[in-house]
Amino acid sequence: MFKMVEKEKQNGLIVFQDKTIRRIRFNDEWWFSVVDIIEALTQTDRARKYWSDLKVKLTEEGFELSEKIGQLKLMSTDGKFYATDCANTKNLFRIIQSISSPKAEPFKQWLAQVGYDRVQEIENPELAQNRVKGYYELKGYPLAWIEKRLRGIAIRQELTDEWKSRGAENEKDFAILTNEISKATFGKTVREYKQFKGLKKPNQNLRDHMTDWELILNMVGEKATTDITIAKDAKGFPELKQTAQEGGDIAKNTRKELEQKIGKSVVSDKNYLHLAEENKKKQIKDRK
């Protein structure tokens, strides 16, 4: 599926199967023009009519259009902006499943494989860990770093599970609580930390650009938050926010003591952006 998205032209456009797809950032994720996708997959010159008919079919299948399709302003061929039906990646995949076209079949096969893989990973979580490990290995991360990153993922999952069961209601709550840990541990919010490291794209994960010590301290803060939350039986957002601050403080004290011993800060502007460039050069070299 990913090979079909050939290149990114500019912020609001991508090229897919030689067709231009309009897109826009909304709620911190990409939303794509549904009509543009339909035109690219079906080669029809009546994409709007196709979409109108498809909406009826999707509604009959239980797909909540009002909740999952957004009317966002995109630029048309006349240079003006008009409200256009758009969908995020998750809901776009669902729409593609209902499109009858040979060009949509590779998407459907890919989605079927992803679904199968996830079922296998639920039955055997080690498969999921191996998949993530392979992902980082392909990107060129050191093995020692990968082990820390994987351990951090497990600790993070344990923490978010506790938050969910104790009153954190949505992603916004998780983001606020995570910022409390980050501010206490490193003196920076997640956004400030990403800026400090030179990460400019919204989808760049801060943890993927942390050094060994930053990963370790991040784990200390989150693990401490989990244990304090359980020990205090904290419930409701205000109490969870307090335990997040306390967990972060424990990591902060560890950081300060370490920095005093080694005589330098462990809060680093180092990132792993160079790995993508190195892999790109390697791929070019291998093709020659």
Phi, psi and omega per residue, in radians:
M1 nan -0.783 -3.047
F2 -1.166 -0.488 3.134
K3 -1.162 -0.351 -3.107
M4 -1.307 -0.457 3.062
V5 -1.442 1.725 -2.904
E6 -1.288 -0.781 -3.126
K7 -2.848 2.787 3.101
E8 -1.704 2.110 -3.104
K9 -1.431 -0.822 3.137
Q10 -2.865 -3.097 -3.019
N11 -0.911 -0.759 -3.029
G12 -1.769 0.120 -3.086
L13 -2.390 2.546 2.928
I14 -2.327 2.794 3.103
V15 -1.880 2.193 -3.075
F16 -2.339 2.035 -3.123
Q17 0.905 0.730 3.133
D18 1.164 0.222 3.097
K19 -1.971 2.456 3.119
T20 -1.453 2.213 3.118
I21 -1.952 2.126 3.089
R22 -1.408 2.539 3.119
R23 -2.614 2.890 -3.119
I24 -2.671 2.562 3.059
R25 -1.404 2.244 3.132
F26 -2.614 2.237 -3.108
N27 0.957 0.717 3.061
D28 1.116 0.510 3.038
E29 -2.660 2.828 3.130
W30 -1.395 2.377 2.996
W31 -2.072 2.391 -3.017
F32 -2.015 2.586 3.064
S33 -1.161 2.093 -3.118
V34 -1.153 -0.702 -3.126
V35 -1.092 -0.687 3.132
D36 -1.126 -0.715 3.118
I37 -1.128 -0.768 3.132
I38 -1.066 -0.751 3.133
E39 -1.090 -0.703 -3.134
A40 -1.183 -0.634 -3.072
L41 -1.451 -0.566 -3.034
T42 -1.813 -0.303 -3.082
Q43 1.096 0.331 3.121
T44 -1.391 2.613 3.053
D45 -1.687 0.136 3.090
R46 -2.190 0.926 -3.065
A47 -1.080 -0.624 -3.126
R48 -1.178 -0.709 3.083
K49 -1.144 -0.710 3.101
Y50 -1.036 -0.792 -3.134
W51 -1.145 -0.669 3.116
S52 -1.071 -0.768 3.108
D53 -1.191 -0.674 -3.113
L54 -1.151 -0.587 3.128
K55 -1.090 -0.637 3.100
V56 -1.121 -0.776 -3.140
K57 -1.112 -0.768 -3.132
L58 -1.105 -0.701 3.123
T59 -1.088 -0.735 3.114
E60 -1.119 -0.499 3.136
E61 -1.474 -0.045 3.096
G62 1.683 0.153 3.124
F63 -1.366 2.064 -3.073
E64 -1.402 1.632 -3.076
L65 -1.063 -0.732 -3.074
S66 -1.102 -0.515 -3.120
E67 -1.533 -0.503 -2.932
K68 -1.953 -0.159 3.089
I69 -1.973 2.241 -3.134
G70 -1.891 2.437 3.049
Q71 -1.591 1.758 -3.088
L72 -2.079 2.567 -3.076
K73 -1.425 2.080 3.104
L74 -2.134 2.668 -3.123
M75 -1.342 2.313 3.117
S76 -1.640 -3.129 -3.109
T77 -1.142 -0.343 3.124
D78 -1.528 0.084 3.103
G79 1.487 -0.056 3.138
K80 -1.719 2.813 -3.110
F81 -1.787 2.307 -3.136
Y82 -2.289 2.608 3.057
A83 -1.111 2.218 -3.031
T84 -2.320 2.437 3.081
D85 -1.137 2.151 -3.119
C86 -2.288 2.705 3.107
A87 -2.421 2.590 3.053
N88 -1.358 3.090 -3.026
T89 -1.033 -0.789 -3.106
K90 -1.032 -0.876 -3.092
N91 -1.298 -0.469 3.065
L92 -1.133 -0.704 3.072
F93 -1.047 -0.691 3.125
R94 -1.125 -0.725 3.129
I95 -1.092 -0.750 -3.122
I96 -1.055 -0.567 3.118
Q97 -1.062 -0.420 -3.109
S98 -1.723 0.065 3.121
I99 -1.574 2.187 3.124
S100 -1.604 1.700 -3.140
S101 -2.833 2.411 3.081
P102 -0.988 -0.543 -3.121
K103 -1.252 -0.348 3.110
A104 -1.491 -0.274 -3.061
E105 -1.038 -0.747 3.105
P106 -1.001 -0.651 3.072
F107 -1.081 -0.804 -3.096
K108 -1.120 -0.686 3.107
Q109 -1.145 -0.705 3.129
W110 -1.139 -0.757 3.115
L111 -1.101 -0.685 3.108
A112 -1.097 -0.708 3.130
Q113 -1.158 -0.733 3.110
V114 -1.070 -0.772 3.128
G115 -1.081 -0.758 3.113
Y116 -1.070 -0.783 -3.133
D117 -1.059 -0.700 -3.097
R118 -1.194 -0.662 3.095
V119 -1.092 -0.738 3.110
Q120 -1.090 -0.667 -3.113
E121 -1.237 -0.552 3.074
I122 -1.127 -0.720 3.133
E123 -1.268 -0.525 -3.132
N124 -2.421 1.530 -3.076
P125 -0.973 -0.399 3.131
E126 -1.091 -0.516 3.101
L127 -1.102 -0.706 3.127
A128 -1.126 -0.728 3.123
Q129 -1.106 -0.714 3.123
N130 -1.144 -0.641 3.117
R131 -1.100 -0.803 3.132
V132 -1.129 -0.726 3.119
K133 -1.037 -0.775 3.124
G134 -1.096 -0.625 3.109
Y135 -1.061 -0.819 -3.133
Y136 -1.232 -0.600 3.099
E137 -1.105 -0.723 3.120
L138 -1.110 -0.549 3.134
K139 -1.404 -0.175 3.046
G140 1.689 0.262 3.122
Y141 -1.271 2.544 3.074
P142 -1.101 2.544 -3.087
L143 -1.079 -0.678 3.133
A144 -1.101 -0.668 3.104
W145 -1.151 -0.736 -3.114
I146 -1.033 -0.729 -3.141
E147 -1.065 -0.709 3.117
K148 -1.174 -0.719 -3.129
R149 -1.093 -0.738 3.138
L150 -1.135 -0.707 3.104
R151 -1.122 -0.669 3.116
G152 -1.113 -0.631 3.104
I153 -1.100 -0.746 3.139
A154 -1.120 -0.747 3.135
I155 -1.146 -0.700 3.112
R156 -1.088 -0.743 -3.138
Q157 -1.090 -0.721 3.110
E158 -1.065 -0.711 -3.134
L159 -1.170 -0.837 -3.107
T160 -1.137 -0.560 3.064
D161 -1.079 -0.736 3.103
E162 -1.138 -0.764 3.124
W163 -1.020 -0.793 -3.123
K164 -1.051 -0.709 -3.069
S165 -1.393 -0.143 -3.047
R166 -2.072 0.202 2.975
G167 2.094 -0.080 3.029
A168 -1.278 2.154 -2.907
E169 -1.733 -0.435 -3.034
N170 -2.711 -3.139 -3.106
E171 -1.096 -0.551 3.115
K172 -1.107 -0.742 3.093
D173 -1.060 -0.793 3.127
F174 -1.040 -0.716 -3.123
A175 -1.124 -0.716 3.133
I176 -1.146 -0.790 -3.138
L177 -1.123 -0.701 3.105
T178 -1.112 -0.685 3.100
N179 -1.105 -0.621 3.119
E180 -1.098 -0.740 3.101
I181 -1.147 -0.777 -3.108
S182 -1.114 -0.780 -3.136
K183 -1.077 -0.738 3.141
A184 -1.204 -0.752 -3.060
T185 -1.250 -0.866 -2.979
F186 -1.985 -0.126 -3.105
G187 1.364 0.277 -3.118
K188 -2.487 2.519 2.961
T189 -1.264 2.953 3.115
V190 -1.046 -0.770 3.129
R191 -1.069 -0.798 3.133
E192 -1.102 -0.651 -3.134
Y193 -1.174 -0.719 3.118
K194 -1.114 -0.706 3.095
Q195 -1.128 -0.714 3.123
F196 -1.041 -0.635 -3.133
K197 -1.538 0.000 3.103
G198 1.362 0.433 3.122
L199 -1.578 2.063 -3.008
K200 -1.903 -0.414 -3.114
K201 -1.466 2.378 -3.096
P202 -1.029 -0.514 -3.070
N203 -1.541 0.063 3.118
Q204 -1.384 2.123 -3.089
N205 -1.428 2.151 -3.114
L206 -0.977 -0.725 -3.080
R207 -1.106 -0.496 3.111
D208 -1.248 -0.094 -3.128
H209 -2.156 0.273 3.088
M210 -1.504 2.595 3.041
T211 -1.353 3.056 3.130
D212 -0.953 -0.868 -3.083
W213 -1.185 -0.637 3.098
E214 -1.107 -0.723 3.084
L215 -1.078 -0.770 -3.121
I216 -1.094 -0.807 -3.127
L217 -1.159 -0.618 3.084
N218 -1.107 -0.706 3.088
M219 -1.138 -0.719 3.125
V220 -1.033 -0.820 -3.129
G221 -1.076 -0.734 -3.084
E222 -1.341 -0.667 3.098
K223 -1.170 -0.724 3.102
A224 -1.085 -0.715 3.121
T225 -1.071 -0.759 3.124
T226 -1.039 -0.877 -3.070
D227 -1.167 -0.683 3.115
I228 -1.155 -0.725 3.130
T229 -1.042 -0.765 3.134
I230 -1.196 -0.773 -3.106
A231 -1.084 -0.669 -3.131
K232 -1.542 -0.116 -3.067
D233 0.907 0.793 -3.105
A234 -1.158 2.371 3.129
K235 -2.460 2.493 -3.114
G236 1.553 2.641 -3.026
F237 -1.034 -0.776 -3.133
P238 -1.022 -0.738 3.140
E239 -1.218 -0.657 3.105
L240 -1.130 -0.648 3.103
K241 -1.118 -0.685 3.123
Q242 -1.145 -0.768 -3.132
T243 -1.226 -0.500 3.061
A244 -1.130 -0.725 3.096
Q245 -1.121 -0.711 -3.124
E246 -1.183 -0.703 3.088
G247 -1.119 -0.721 3.088
G248 -1.118 -0.620 3.125
D249 -1.101 -0.646 3.114
I250 -1.113 -0.752 3.099
A251 -1.163 -0.640 3.126
K252 -1.100 -0.776 3.136
N253 -1.090 -0.680 3.080
T254 -1.101 -0.764 -3.137
R255 -1.091 -0.811 -3.096
K256 -1.132 -0.696 3.114
E257 -1.130 -0.723 3.103
L258 -1.112 -0.808 -3.118
E259 -1.088 -0.613 3.103
Q260 -1.157 -0.649 -3.134
K261 -1.264 -0.692 -3.055
I262 -1.669 -0.166 3.039
G263 1.327 0.378 3.093
K264 -2.755 2.818 -3.137
S265 -1.355 2.508 3.054
V266 -1.733 0.004 3.033
V267 -1.427 1.884 -2.934
S268 -2.000 2.568 3.037
D269 -1.538 0.103 3.108
K270 -1.129 2.462 3.039
N271 -2.405 3.095 -3.108
Y272 -1.956 0.477 3.128
L273 -1.101 -0.479 -3.111
H274 -1.143 -0.405 -3.107
L275 -1.099 -0.683 3.138
A276 -1.107 -0.713 3.134
E277 -1.188 -0.704 3.122
E278 -1.129 -0.707 3.117
N279 -1.150 -0.664 3.112
K280 -1.089 -0.765 3.121
K281 -1.125 -0.684 3.125
K282 -1.115 -0.746 3.137
Q283 -1.103 -0.699 3.106
I284 -1.115 -0.743 3.133
K285 -1.120 -0.714 -3.124
D286 -1.171 -0.498 -3.131
R287 -1.340 -0.324 -3.110
K288 -1.392 nan nan
